[in-house]
Amino acid sequence: MQKIFWKDFDKYILTKRFVYLFVTNNSAHLVPIDALSKDEKLFLIQTIKSKIRKQTLGCLFYIVICFILFFVLVGVVQYLSVNLS
């Protein structure tokens, strides 16, 4: 049996039907909300919000970083091709 600790979760998503607890970007544990009592739902949501840090950087941030790195790489390649010829 493998133990998973709260610190192992990277992010979470709350929907009407499930709580998704992500271990990686492609791997999540699903908790069905309907299977919990009202008190259990409240406790789980409070615990998740206090233990798991919400992801603050969105997809747009990573796209911008990739474009910046791409343009820097293109600039380096052009600089080297001009100076080495």
Disulfide bonds with the S-S distance in Angstrom:
none
